[in-house]
């Protein structure tokens, strides 16, 4: 039998282990606290786009809840492809991206990203849903995608500037047929690479035949154009849909009838908005950004209704790249590891 002295020593040791363990656990599990103001550069897209509205809504929420003196600059650049580069190289701190482009940027060695941007980390996903969209004026003689890649007359197509996902989307659709912009230009196609507000002006002035842009519910510019001059979706053919699903992991989907005023149903592919940051962002900042956005979701939705799609409980289902450890800590604490 152990002596009373030995038992006493063991008891004391156990108490010490329990106390130290409890202290250690409380420290590592405690929510990270920010005490100093922070300045964040938030890359979105052009004024008038959904992402600019999202950035404005999120930026307002963050600036109001980060430490006093913090500043969030919502920047109207550079869209779905280039935003990942800006985050990776340190030009901005946080950016809107897409499940498609974030994944391609992270792995690199593809048509969008020559090198790996493997310092990208996921912050929140999926914020809202998007689709590829191809539209023409309602009275257009263009009836199918084939009329665009094999036009019967000279046509003019409007899409985003290089670096935007709309332009990359167009390029990916052409890949399905082993076509390039030069091939189309040889067939009498002119391509205008510009902002969405400019495209709206051009379509209203009847100087554009086709609009190729990303689509999400309630998009203000799409909404306006479906009212005036009135547009019609061109469905993506099976050749394009199957190629995008098999090669890029997109989801076969349908632009539902009535998505915008009088809009028709059309076959397409879908993907999602995500927020990305760099791996060197502090755990405390990443944790608190997600906490603020999640706690303020009702305010986010009020300013940007499409963000109602965000369901933080589904965070694991959209992990196309690794989550930032600080963000992952928040999600695992509140929605399970």
FITI-156978 format. One record per residue (C-alpha): residue in three letters; x, y, z. Coordinates in steps of 0.02 Angstrom, whole numbers, plus 32768, in hexadecimal, padded with zeros to 4 digits. Layout:
% FITI-156978
ALAXYZ
...
END
This chain:
% FITI-156978
UNK800080008000
UNK804380AC7FD4
UNK806881198069
UNK7FFB81AD8095
UNK8089821F8062
UNK809281D27FB3
UNK7FD681DE7FA0
UNK7FDA82937FD3
UNK806282BA7F53
UNK7FFF82617ECB
UNK7F6182C07EFB
UNK7FBC83677EF4
UNK800883397E4B
UNK7F5D830D7E08
UNK7F1683B27E42
UNK7FA6840F7DF0
UNK7F8B83B07D4C
UNK7ED183D47D50
UNK7EE8848D7D78
UNK7F7184A67CF6
UNK7F0F84437C75
UNK7E7384A97C95
UNK7ED7854A7C87
UNK7F2C85107BE7
UNK7E8784DA7B9A
UNK7E34857F7BC6
UNK7EC385DD7B74
UNK7EC9857B7AD2
UNK7E0B85747AC3
UNK7DE9862A7AEF
UNK7DAE86957A5E
UNK7E4186FD7A1B
UNK7E2F87B37A4C
UNK7E60884779E0
UNK7E9988E07A42
UNK7EEC894B79BE
UNK7E98899D7927
UNK7EB4894A787E
UNK7EB4898A77CB
UNK7E6E89157748
UNK7E6F8925768B
UNK7DDA88C67644
UNK7DDD889F7589
UNK7D34888A7536
UNK7D0688BA7483
UNK7CCE89527420
UNK7C4F89CD7465
UNK7BA2898D7435
UNK7BCE88D57449
UNK7B8B885E74CD
UNK7C358849751C
UNK7C4889037535
UNK7BA189017592
UNK7BDA886B75F7
UNK7C7F88BF7622
UNK7C25895E7656
UNK7BAE88FE76C7
UNK7C3888937715
UNK7CAE89277724
UNK7C2D89907781
UNK7C0A890077F8
UNK7CC388DF7818
UNK7CF489947832
UNK7C6989AA78B2
UNK7C9E89127917
UNK7D5B8908790B
UNK7DC08968798E
UNK7DA48A247990
UNK7E0C8A7A790C
UNK7E0889E87893
UNK7DEF8A0B77DB
UNK7DAD899E774D
UNK7DCD89DF769D
UNK7D57898D7620
UNK7DB189927579
UNK7D58898574D0
UNK7DD389087487
UNK7E04888E7443
UNK7D8388017431
UNK7D808745743D
UNK7E26871573EF
UNK7E9987A6741D
UNK7E5A87B974D1
UNK7EB287187503
UNK7F56875D74C1
UNK7F3F87FF7521
UNK7F2387A275C3
UNK7FB4872D75A6
UNK803287B7757E
UNK7FFD88247610
UNK7FA988B075AE
UNK7F078893760F
UNK7ED9883576AE
UNK7E3187E87684
UNK7DD487CE75E1
UNK7D3B8788758F
UNK7D6486EF7528
UNK7D0A865774E3
UNK7D12859F750D
UNK7D538583745B
UNK7DDA86097456
UNK7E1485F0750A
UNK7E32853774E9
UNK7E8B85577443
UNK7EF785DE7493
UNK7F28856E7524
UNK7F5F84DB74B7
UNK7FA785457429
UNK7FEC85027384
UNK7F4D85217321
UNK7F06859972A1
UNK7EDB861C7325
UNK7F708611739A
UNK801D85DF735F
UNK806285CC740F
UNK801B859074B5
UNK7FD286137529
UNK7FD9859A75BA
UNK7FDB86227640
UNK7F2186407620
UNK7EAC860C76AB
UNK7DEF860176B3
UNK7D948676772A
UNK7CDB865C7702
UNK7C7985F27686
UNK7C0285EC762E
UNK7BC986A2763C
UNK7B56869D75A5
UNK7B33863A7508
UNK7B6886647457
UNK7B50861F73A9
UNK7B9C863B72FE
UNK7B2986AB7298
UNK7B1B86CB71DD
UNK7A90874371A9
UNK7A53879E710D
UNK79CC882170EF
UNK791E87D470EB
UNK790787FC7032
UNK79B387BB6FFE
UNK79C687406F6F
UNK7A4686E36FD9
UNK79EC86477016
UNK7A7785D37051
UNK7B2B85CD708B
UNK7B58858C6FDE
UNK7B1B86326F97
UNK7BA286857002
UNK7C3686166FD7
UNK7BFE86026F21
UNK7BA986AA6F02
UNK7B3F86C96E68
UNK7B7187806E6D
UNK7BED87F26EC5
UNK7BC387F86F7E
UNK7C0688557015
UNK7C1B880070BE
UNK7C3088597165
UNK7C8B880971F8
UNK7CFC883C7288
UNK7DAD887A727D
UNK7E3887F87283
UNK7E4687BD7337
UNK7D8B87B97351
UNK7D318714735B
UNK7CB6874472D1
UNK7D45874E7254
UNK7D9286AE7299
UNK7CE5865C7290
UNK7CDB868671D6
UNK7D88863E71B9
UNK7D59859C7213
UNK7CBC858971A9
UNK7D23859D710C
UNK7D9E851B714C
UNK7D13849A713E
UNK7D1F84B17081
UNK7DDB84CE7079
UNK7DB885807042
UNK7E128622706D
UNK7DE586DA7062
UNK7E4986E46FC1
UNK7DDD865B6F76
UNK7D4186C06F9D
UNK7D8C87636F5E
UNK7DB2870C6EB9
UNK7CF786E76EAE
UNK7CC5879D6EC3
UNK7CB387A16F81
UNK7CE9883E6FE1
UNK7D05882C709C
UNK7CF388C07113
UNK7D5188A771B7
UNK7D0989247232
UNK7CA6894572D0
UNK7BF3890C72EB
UNK7BAC89BE72F1
UNK7BFD89DF7247
UNK7BB1893F7204
UNK7B08897A7243
UNK7B1D8A1E71E5
UNK7B5589C47147
UNK7AC489487148
UNK7A4889D57164
UNK7A958A3470D1
UNK7A8389967065
UNK7B3F898C704A
UNK7B5088DE7095
UNK7B0888387059
UNK7B3D87C570E9
UNK7B6187DC71A3
UNK7BCF875B71FA
UNK7BDB877572B6
UNK7BC8871A735A
UNK7B19871673A3
UNK7AD587147454
UNK7A278732749D
UNK79F687E874A9
UNK7A8E88287449
UNK7A6588E1742F
UNK7AAA88F4737F
UNK7A5F8852733D
UNK79BA8885738F
UNK79BB892D7336
UNK79E888E4728C
UNK795F88607292
UNK78E488EF72AA
UNK7931895F7224
UNK795A8938719B
UNK791E888871CA
UNK798E87F071B9
UNK798287367197
UNK79F786AF71DA
UNK7A558641715F
UNK7A63859171A8
UNK7B0E854071B0
UNK7B1484A57142
UNK7B3C83FA718B
UNK7BEB8402713E
UNK7C14849B71A9
UNK7BBC84617248
UNK7C0B83B47245
UNK7CB883FD7224
UNK7CAC847972B4
UNK7C6983F6732B
UNK7CEB837172FF
UNK7D8483E172F3
UNK7D62846B7371
UNK7CEB841A73EC
UNK7C5D849473D1
UNK7BA9846373F1
UNK7B2D84477364
UNK7A9C84BA738C
UNK7A0E85227343
UNK79ED85DC7342
UNK793A85D0737E
UNK78AF862A7324
UNK788686CF7378
UNK793086E573C9
UNK792487967383
UNK788D87EF7338
UNK7849878072AE
UNK78E6871672A3
UNK78DD86687255
UNK792585C57297
UNK79CD8592724F
UNK7A50850B726B
UNK7AF1854772BB
UNK7B73851C7341
UNK7B7C855B73F4
UNK7C01858C7473
UNK7C0E85F67512
UNK7C598694755D
UNK7CDA867D75E7
UNK7D4686F4764C
UNK7E0286D5764B
UNK7E94871676B1
UNK7F4D86EF76C1
UNK7F97866C7732
UNK7FFB86F27790
UNK7F5F874B77D1
UNK7F5C8739788E
UNK7EEA86B478D6
UNK7E9787367943
UNK7E6A87A578B0
UNK7E2987167844
UNK7DC386D478D8
UNK7D76877E78FD
UNK7D4E87A77848
UNK7CEA87077838
UNK7C9A872278E2
UNK7C6187D278B3
UNK7C1C879D780A
UNK7BC287067853
UNK7B78876778E5
UNK7B4487F37871
UNK7AFD878777E7
UNK7A5187D877F1
UNK7AA2888277D1
UNK7B0888387743
UNK7A6C87EF76F3
UNK7A0C88927707
UNK7A9288ED76A3
UNK7ABB885E762D
UNK7A2987E3761F
UNK7A88876075BB
UNK7AF2873C7657
UNK7A5C86E476A4
UNK7AA5864B764C
UNK7B34864876CB
UNK7B1B85BF774A
UNK7BB285B477BD
UNK7B7F850577F5
UNK7BAF84C87747
UNK7C60850C774F
UNK7CB084607735
UNK7C5084407695
UNK7CA484CF7637
UNK7D5984BC766E
UNK7DA284C675BF
UNK7E458504760F
UNK7E7C84FA76C6
UNK7E25856C7742
UNK7E8A85EC77A3
UNK7EAA85A17851
UNK7E57863578A6
UNK7DBA8622783E
UNK7DBB85667858
UNK7DC685807914
UNK7D2985EA7910
UNK7CC7857078A5
UNK7CFB84D67908
UNK7CCD852B79AD
UNK7C2285617970
UNK7BF184DF78ED
UNK7C5584437919
UNK7D02840778EB
END
